[in-house]
Each structure stands twice: as C-alpha cells, then as structure tokens.
C-alpha cells in the first residue's frame, strides 16, 4: 500500500482559472468536474454555481499535483492569512526558477528567489489567486 498527499485549494469562483494557470506553470493536465455535472442536494442548498468546479486537479508527469474546488456561495469561505503555504521543492535550479517566474506573474513576491543559508534557492510568492507558494532547491544531503 502507498499513500500520497495532495494540496487541495479552495476558491470562490476562481478554481478553473487557477488550475489552468498551474497547469501552464508546472505542465500537466487539468481535470475539472462542475457542479452541473455532479452536484447533489447539499450543493444545491448551498447555492452552487453550475459551471463552477466541484472537483478539479492538475497532475504533471514530474509528480506535481494539486486539487481545487469552488466553495459554493452558501458555505462559509475565508481564505485566512497565511493559513497554508504550498511547498514546491526541486533539484534543478532552472526548473524551479521557471515555476517561480510563472507563479510570480501577476502575484506578489514575499521573499525573492535566491540563495539561502540552507538552500541553493529559496523564495516565497503569493500568486494572483491569493495562494502562497514556497519554492526551494536544497543542496544534496551530506548525512
């Protein structure tokens, strides 16, 4: 048996745009299932918008994966302040830099991507959808 974890992001009407953006940054395919395609009584009671995402995700050959959905208007939604960071750790500085540039496009750089005391590269950016990403390249482990 194996287990993996996948970051699941919640939006209010922006899930499809966010998934498309993350697929453009990291590669991979977008899968999206709308409330019209499979909503239930609870979704209807919560005012789910038919063309918004009930379940969606991006899966890339590199192993990158993220899930997302649109919180219906009748449900409480508060993205909070720094409630979650999505960490992307890689071994190739050029690849991580490409990801960084894509996420920073239209976003807010919180810590510029550059060398850090514990990492070859480290940076933090809040993207155009309000999601904060931490990207880094760690040096090889020396035991």
GIPEQUI-V808139 format. One record per run of one state. SS is the DSSP state (@ for helix, = for strand, . for the rest). FROM is the first residue (numbers start at 1). TO is the last residue. If there is no record, write none. Layout:
# GIPEQUI-V808139
{{SS | FROM | TO} {SS | FROM | TO}}
This chain:
# GIPEQUI-V808139
{{. | 1 | 6} {= | 7 | 11} {. | 12 | 14} {@ | 15 | 26} {. | 27 | 28} {= | 29 | 34} {@ | 35 | 38} {. | 39 | 40} {@ | 41 | 45} {. | 46 | 52} {= | 53 | 59} {. | 60 | 64} {= | 65 | 70} {. | 71 | 84} {= | 85 | 90} {. | 91 | 92} {@ | 93 | 104} {. | 105 | 107} {= | 108 | 116} {. | 117 | 118} {= | 119 | 126} {. | 127 | 131} {= | 132 | 138} {. | 139 | 143}}
